[in-house]
């Protein structure tokens, strides 16, 4: 009689969908209990767990509050931060020079200059080869100008590239009609006033080789932005900021830090317009001068991994209502999208931001988890709660945006790991399996 009663309770529990066997596979993320608390045998919300309510993936990704004058969001205001451009919560400063180790070009030697001629990350104060030409400073005839060949025409111990009078004839290079050939008399041979000793023009640009800052590359204008005697037309680092032209986001404007706040590939030093790119390389951006708009970047995840749904807007620190909605049709249980521990709808209100990215309140971060691989489309709708200060006549509602989440990895639908919302066809099979196990146990007892 007791056996029958026990099976009746089990069947009723299974039929109601309140049983979870096992737990989803571990994803390596932060985890939470399926029920939000309770013992291993049961959930705090009444869920019965055979084998334990195991951890399911959940990415809290809680971000700290960022002050408006804390650019790197490390909790230290810029005026008191020893490295205001880089996140350094420890504020470590080995050499005690007031410059944090993370942005100190010489972290073990006190120095306020922070000059880094070759842009290799090691300041001149502690770099044995300041110009990175392969010649140690102690042996370099131009320690601050790269000149691997160490050419010294007048043998005065100072290399031609940093010698104001390279040929030692008493005439400074800029006024010498043969700056690399000694000719004290400066006698010209033609109307161009170039000396006879160097009257050749290899590249045919009308400038004799002796005075041509790019003798093998035509550059009649002889432009030399950084004044290193190497013309821009043949200078690997035209602006002399230590970043080669191919990697320089402002190749003709010196900007060693290479700051690009709007992430459009064009450095702040030469960018005529600020337009924040949520996803570098994307076609659209958030323009603060345009009507209210929002964005959320495309994501890539593995099955079972929780993805934080980000909200960016072209207004800073404004009260904004938002809602995320899954557009891609799915089978029941293939996808979870919501916020908080209990998967409330992925909607709410935000008001704090930094660099156009908004923060969610603790325990209410919208997230997305897929248990089936594929490409999913998610829609984001948002609206300003108050009139737009940029232009009160502009609409408060932002145009809806659709982004995609690509999920790769094995399907996690198989096995006994399921919740009440994922039973479907598997529930009758699960009942049959449990009955077979019970029958075999009864036979053994008899």
C-alpha positions as CSV (number, residue, x, y, z in Angstrom):
1,X,0.0,0.0,0.0
2,X,2.8,2.4,0.9
3,X,4.6,1.6,-2.4
4,X,1.5,2.5,-4.4
5,X,1.0,5.7,-2.5
6,X,4.7,6.7,-3.2
7,X,4.3,6.1,-6.9
8,X,1.1,8.1,-7.0
9,X,2.9,11.1,-5.5
10,X,5.7,10.7,-8.0
11,X,3.4,10.5,-11.0
12,X,1.5,13.6,-9.9
13,X,4.7,15.5,-9.4
14,X,6.0,14.6,-12.8
15,X,2.7,15.3,-14.5
16,X,2.6,18.8,-13.1
17,X,6.1,19.6,-14.5
18,X,7.6,20.4,-11.1
19,X,10.5,17.9,-11.3
20,X,13.9,18.7,-12.6
21,X,16.4,15.8,-13.0
22,X,20.1,16.8,-12.9
23,X,21.3,20.2,-14.0
24,X,22.4,21.9,-17.2
25,X,26.0,21.3,-18.2
26,X,28.6,23.5,-16.5
27,X,29.6,26.5,-18.6
28,X,32.4,27.9,-16.5
29,X,30.3,31.1,-15.8
30,X,29.1,32.3,-12.4
31,X,26.2,30.1,-11.3
32,X,23.0,30.3,-9.2
33,X,20.6,27.8,-7.8
34,X,17.7,26.8,-10.0
35,X,15.3,27.8,-7.3
36,X,17.3,30.8,-5.9
37,X,18.0,28.9,-2.6
38,X,16.9,26.0,-0.6
39,X,18.5,22.6,0.0
40,X,19.9,20.1,-2.5
41,X,16.7,18.1,-2.5
42,X,14.4,20.8,-3.3
43,X,14.1,24.4,-4.5
44,X,13.0,27.4,-2.5
45,X,10.1,27.9,-5.0
46,X,8.7,24.5,-4.4
47,X,10.5,22.7,-7.2
48,X,11.3,19.0,-6.5
49,X,14.8,18.0,-7.6
50,X,15.8,14.4,-8.1
51,X,19.6,14.4,-8.0
52,X,19.8,18.0,-6.8
53,X,18.9,21.4,-8.3
54,X,22.3,22.0,-9.8
55,X,23.8,25.3,-10.8
56,X,22.6,26.8,-14.1
57,X,24.7,29.4,-16.0
58,X,24.1,33.0,-15.1
59,X,26.4,35.9,-15.9
60,X,25.9,38.7,-13.4
61,X,28.6,40.8,-14.8
62,X,28.0,43.5,-12.3
63,X,29.7,46.8,-13.1
64,X,30.8,49.4,-10.6
65,X,29.3,52.8,-10.4
66,X,31.3,55.2,-12.6
67,X,31.6,58.8,-11.6
68,X,31.2,61.4,-14.4
69,X,34.8,62.6,-13.8
70,X,36.3,59.1,-13.6
71,X,37.2,58.4,-17.2
72,X,38.6,54.9,-16.7
73,X,35.9,53.9,-14.2
74,X,38.3,52.5,-11.6
75,X,36.7,54.3,-8.7
76,X,39.3,57.1,-8.5
77,X,38.4,60.6,-9.8
78,X,40.7,61.8,-12.6
79,X,42.2,64.5,-10.4
80,X,43.3,61.9,-7.8
81,X,44.0,59.0,-10.2
82,X,47.7,58.3,-10.9
83,X,46.7,56.8,-14.2
84,X,43.4,58.4,-15.3
85,X,43.3,56.9,-18.8
86,X,43.7,53.2,-17.6
87,X,41.7,51.2,-15.1
88,X,44.0,50.6,-12.1
89,X,42.1,50.1,-9.0
90,X,45.3,49.3,-7.0
91,X,46.9,52.7,-7.9
92,X,50.3,51.0,-7.8
93,X,53.4,53.3,-8.1
94,X,56.7,51.4,-7.5
95,X,59.0,54.4,-8.1
96,X,56.8,56.9,-6.3
97,X,56.8,59.5,-9.0
98,X,53.1,60.0,-8.9
99,X,52.5,58.2,-12.2
100,X,50.8,54.8,-11.9
101,X,52.8,51.7,-13.0
102,X,50.2,50.9,-15.7
103,X,50.8,54.1,-17.6
104,X,54.4,54.8,-16.4
105,X,56.9,54.5,-19.2
106,X,59.5,53.8,-16.6
107,X,57.7,52.1,-13.7
108,X,60.9,51.4,-11.7
109,X,62.7,54.7,-12.2
110,X,61.1,58.0,-11.1
111,X,60.7,60.3,-14.0
112,X,58.2,63.0,-14.8
113,X,59.1,63.5,-18.5
114,X,57.6,60.1,-19.7
115,X,59.2,60.8,-23.1
116,X,59.3,57.6,-25.2
117,X,61.0,58.5,-28.4
118,X,60.6,55.2,-30.2
119,X,57.1,54.5,-28.8
120,X,58.1,51.0,-27.5
121,X,56.4,51.5,-24.2
122,X,59.7,52.1,-22.4
123,X,60.6,55.7,-21.5
124,X,63.9,57.2,-22.6
125,X,64.9,57.4,-18.9
126,X,65.2,53.6,-18.8
127,X,65.6,52.7,-22.4
128,X,69.1,51.8,-23.6
129,X,68.1,52.4,-27.2
130,X,65.8,55.4,-27.3
131,X,65.3,55.6,-31.0
132,X,65.0,51.8,-31.4
133,X,67.4,51.6,-34.3
134,X,69.4,48.7,-32.9
135,X,72.3,50.8,-31.8
136,X,72.6,51.4,-28.0
137,X,72.4,55.0,-27.0
138,X,76.0,54.9,-25.7
139,X,77.2,54.1,-29.2
140,X,74.6,55.9,-31.2
141,X,75.7,59.1,-33.0
142,X,72.0,60.1,-33.1
143,X,70.5,58.6,-29.9
144,X,67.1,60.2,-30.4
145,X,66.8,59.8,-34.2
146,X,66.7,56.4,-35.8
147,X,69.7,55.9,-38.1
148,X,70.8,52.3,-38.2
149,X,73.5,53.1,-40.8
150,X,75.1,55.7,-38.5
151,X,76.1,57.8,-41.5
152,X,78.4,60.6,-40.4
153,X,79.6,62.5,-43.5
154,X,81.9,65.0,-41.7
155,X,83.1,62.4,-39.0
156,X,82.3,64.8,-36.2
157,X,80.7,62.1,-34.1
158,X,77.2,63.4,-34.8
159,X,75.1,61.4,-37.3
160,X,73.9,63.2,-40.4
161,X,70.2,62.9,-39.4
162,X,70.8,65.0,-36.3
163,X,73.7,67.1,-37.5
164,X,72.7,70.7,-38.3
165,X,75.7,70.8,-40.7
166,X,76.1,67.3,-41.9
167,X,79.0,67.9,-44.3
168,X,80.9,70.2,-41.9
169,X,81.5,72.9,-44.4
170,X,80.2,75.7,-42.2
171,X,76.8,76.0,-43.9
172,X,73.8,74.7,-42.1
173,X,71.9,72.0,-44.0
174,X,68.8,74.1,-44.8
175,X,71.0,76.7,-46.5
176,X,73.7,74.5,-47.9
177,X,73.4,73.9,-51.7
178,X,75.1,70.5,-51.1
179,X,74.3,69.6,-47.5
180,X,76.0,66.1,-47.8
181,X,79.0,67.2,-49.7
182,X,81.5,69.7,-48.3
183,X,81.7,72.8,-50.5
184,X,82.5,75.9,-48.4
185,X,82.4,78.2,-51.5
186,X,78.8,77.1,-52.3
187,X,79.3,77.7,-56.0
188,X,76.2,76.9,-58.0
189,X,76.2,75.4,-61.5
190,X,72.7,76.2,-62.5
191,X,69.7,78.5,-61.7
192,X,68.5,75.9,-59.1
193,X,71.5,77.0,-56.9
194,X,72.5,73.4,-56.2
195,X,76.2,73.0,-55.9
196,X,78.3,71.3,-58.6
197,X,79.4,68.6,-56.1
198,X,75.9,67.2,-55.8
199,X,74.1,68.2,-59.0
200,X,72.1,65.1,-59.6
201,X,68.4,64.3,-59.3
202,X,67.8,60.5,-59.1
203,X,64.0,60.7,-58.7
204,X,63.5,63.4,-61.3
205,X,61.3,65.6,-59.0
206,X,63.4,68.7,-59.7
207,X,65.2,68.5,-56.4
208,X,68.8,67.4,-56.5
209,X,69.7,64.3,-54.5
210,X,71.9,66.2,-52.1
211,X,69.0,68.4,-50.9
212,X,66.2,65.9,-51.6
213,X,64.7,64.4,-48.4
214,X,63.4,61.5,-50.5
215,X,66.0,61.1,-53.2
216,X,64.5,57.9,-54.5
217,X,60.9,59.0,-54.3
218,X,59.5,62.0,-56.2
219,X,58.3,64.7,-53.8
220,X,58.7,68.1,-55.2
221,X,57.1,69.8,-52.2
222,X,59.7,68.2,-49.9
223,X,57.2,68.1,-47.1
224,X,58.7,66.9,-43.8
225,X,56.0,67.0,-41.2
226,X,58.1,65.8,-38.3
227,X,61.3,67.6,-39.3
228,X,63.5,64.5,-39.3
229,X,65.1,65.2,-42.7
230,X,63.1,62.3,-44.2
231,X,60.3,63.5,-46.4
232,X,56.7,62.4,-45.7
233,X,56.6,60.6,-49.1
234,X,59.2,58.1,-47.9
235,X,59.0,58.4,-44.1
236,X,57.7,55.2,-42.4
237,X,56.5,57.5,-39.5
238,X,55.6,60.7,-41.2
239,X,54.3,62.5,-38.1
240,X,57.1,61.2,-35.8
241,X,54.9,60.0,-33.0
242,X,56.5,56.6,-32.8
243,X,53.6,54.8,-34.6
244,X,54.3,53.6,-38.2
245,X,52.0,55.0,-40.8
246,X,50.2,51.7,-41.5
247,X,49.2,51.4,-37.9
248,X,48.7,55.1,-37.1
249,X,45.1,56.3,-36.8
250,X,46.3,59.8,-37.6
251,X,49.4,59.3,-39.9
252,X,49.9,63.0,-40.5
253,X,49.1,64.3,-37.0
254,X,51.3,63.3,-34.1
255,X,49.2,61.3,-31.5
256,X,51.3,58.8,-29.7
257,X,48.4,57.7,-27.3
258,X,46.3,56.8,-30.4
259,X,43.1,57.8,-28.6
260,X,40.0,57.0,-30.6
261,X,37.0,57.7,-28.3
262,X,34.3,57.0,-30.9
263,X,36.1,53.8,-32.1
264,X,35.8,54.7,-35.8
265,X,39.4,54.0,-36.7
266,X,40.3,57.7,-36.9
267,X,42.2,59.2,-34.0
268,X,40.7,62.0,-31.9
269,X,43.6,64.3,-33.0
270,X,42.4,64.2,-36.6
271,X,38.8,63.2,-36.4
272,X,36.5,66.0,-37.6
273,X,33.3,64.5,-36.1
274,X,32.5,62.4,-33.0
275,X,30.2,59.5,-33.7
276,X,30.4,56.6,-31.3
277,X,30.7,53.2,-32.9
278,X,29.2,50.6,-30.5
279,X,30.9,47.9,-32.6
280,X,34.1,48.8,-34.4
281,X,33.9,48.3,-38.1
282,X,30.1,48.6,-38.1
283,X,28.3,50.9,-40.6
284,X,26.2,52.8,-38.1
285,X,27.2,54.9,-35.1
286,X,25.6,56.9,-32.3
287,X,25.8,60.6,-33.1
288,X,25.2,62.8,-30.0
289,X,24.0,65.6,-32.4
290,X,21.2,63.4,-33.9
291,X,17.8,62.5,-32.6
292,X,17.6,59.9,-29.8
293,X,18.9,56.4,-30.9
294,X,20.0,53.2,-29.2
295,X,22.2,50.2,-30.1
296,X,23.2,46.8,-28.8
297,X,26.1,45.0,-30.4
298,X,26.0,41.5,-32.1
299,X,27.2,38.7,-29.9
300,X,28.8,35.3,-30.2
301,X,28.3,32.6,-27.5
302,X,28.4,28.9,-26.8
303,X,25.3,26.9,-26.0
304,X,24.5,27.2,-22.3
305,X,26.5,30.4,-21.9
306,X,24.6,33.4,-20.6
307,X,25.1,36.7,-22.6
308,X,24.6,40.1,-21.1
309,X,22.4,42.3,-23.3
310,X,24.1,45.7,-23.5
311,X,22.3,49.0,-24.0
312,X,24.1,52.0,-25.7
313,X,22.5,55.3,-26.5
314,X,23.5,58.6,-28.0
315,X,22.6,60.5,-24.8
316,X,24.5,60.3,-21.6
317,X,23.0,59.7,-18.1
318,X,19.3,60.1,-19.2
319,X,16.3,58.2,-17.9
320,X,15.5,55.6,-20.5
321,X,13.0,52.8,-20.6
322,X,14.0,49.7,-22.5
323,X,12.7,46.3,-23.6
324,X,14.5,43.3,-25.3
325,X,12.4,40.8,-27.3
326,X,13.4,37.6,-29.1
327,X,12.3,37.7,-32.7
328,X,13.5,34.3,-33.9
329,X,10.9,31.5,-33.5
330,X,12.1,28.7,-31.2
331,X,10.9,25.6,-29.5
332,X,9.8,25.8,-25.9
333,X,12.9,25.7,-23.7
334,X,15.5,26.4,-26.4
335,X,16.2,30.0,-25.2
336,X,16.0,31.9,-22.0
337,X,15.8,35.7,-22.2
338,X,15.0,37.9,-19.2
339,X,16.6,39.6,-16.2
340,X,17.3,38.7,-12.6
341,X,17.2,35.4,-11.0
342,X,13.6,34.6,-11.8
343,X,13.8,35.6,-15.5
344,X,11.5,38.5,-15.3
345,X,10.8,40.2,-18.7
346,X,14.0,41.8,-20.1
347,X,12.7,45.3,-19.7
348,X,13.1,48.2,-17.3
349,X,14.6,51.7,-16.7
350,X,18.2,52.8,-16.7
351,X,19.7,56.2,-15.9
352,X,23.5,55.9,-15.4
353,X,26.0,55.7,-18.3
354,X,29.7,55.9,-19.1
355,X,30.9,56.3,-22.7
356,X,27.4,55.9,-23.9
357,X,27.0,52.4,-22.3
358,X,24.3,52.2,-19.6
359,X,24.4,50.3,-16.3
360,X,21.7,48.1,-15.0
361,X,20.8,47.8,-11.3
362,X,22.1,44.9,-9.3
363,X,20.2,41.7,-9.9
364,X,18.3,43.1,-12.9
365,X,20.8,42.5,-15.8
366,X,19.0,41.4,-19.0
367,X,20.6,38.2,-20.3
368,X,20.2,35.6,-23.0
369,X,21.0,31.9,-22.9
370,X,20.4,29.4,-25.8
371,X,20.6,25.7,-25.4
372,X,20.4,25.1,-29.2
373,X,23.1,26.3,-31.7
374,X,21.9,28.8,-34.3
375,X,21.5,32.5,-35.1
376,X,19.0,34.4,-33.0
377,X,17.6,37.9,-33.7
378,X,16.7,40.1,-30.7
379,X,14.9,43.4,-30.9
380,X,15.7,46.4,-28.6
381,X,13.1,49.2,-28.1
382,X,13.8,52.2,-25.9
383,X,12.4,55.6,-25.1
384,X,13.4,58.7,-23.2
385,X,11.2,59.2,-20.1
386,X,11.5,63.0,-20.4
387,X,11.8,65.5,-23.3
388,X,15.1,65.4,-25.2
389,X,17.2,68.2,-23.9
390,X,19.1,68.3,-27.3
391,X,15.9,69.3,-29.1
392,X,12.5,69.1,-27.3
393,X,10.7,68.7,-30.6
394,X,12.5,65.4,-31.4
395,X,10.7,62.2,-30.6
396,X,11.4,60.4,-27.3
397,X,11.1,56.9,-28.9
398,X,14.2,55.6,-30.5
399,X,13.9,53.6,-33.8
400,X,13.8,49.9,-32.9
401,X,17.1,48.1,-33.5
402,X,17.6,44.4,-34.3
403,X,20.9,42.6,-33.4
404,X,21.9,39.0,-33.7
405,X,23.4,36.5,-31.3
406,X,25.3,33.6,-32.9
407,X,25.4,30.5,-30.7
408,X,27.7,27.7,-31.4
409,X,28.4,24.3,-29.7
410,X,26.5,21.1,-29.1
411,X,22.8,20.9,-28.5
412,X,21.9,20.7,-24.8
413,X,18.4,19.5,-25.2
414,X,19.2,15.8,-24.8
415,X,19.5,13.9,-21.5
416,X,17.5,14.2,-18.3
417,X,18.4,17.8,-17.6
418,X,15.2,19.7,-18.0
419,X,13.0,22.2,-16.3
420,X,9.2,22.4,-16.1
421,X,9.0,24.5,-19.2
422,X,11.0,22.1,-21.4
423,X,9.1,18.8,-20.8
424,X,7.0,18.5,-24.0
425,X,7.3,15.1,-25.6
426,X,10.1,14.0,-23.3
427,X,7.8,13.9,-20.2
428,X,5.9,10.7,-21.2
429,X,9.2,9.0,-22.0
430,X,10.5,10.1,-18.7
431,X,7.5,8.6,-16.9
432,X,7.9,5.3,-18.8
433,X,11.5,5.1,-17.8
434,X,10.7,5.7,-14.1
435,X,8.0,3.0,-14.2
436,X,10.4,0.5,-15.7
437,X,12.9,1.2,-13.0
438,X,10.3,0.8,-10.3
439,X,9.1,-2.5,-11.7
440,X,12.6,-3.9,-11.7
441,X,13.0,-2.8,-8.1
442,X,9.8,-4.5,-7.0
443,X,10.8,-7.7,-8.6
444,X,14.1,-7.8,-6.8
445,X,12.3,-7.3,-3.4
446,X,9.9,-10.2,-4.1
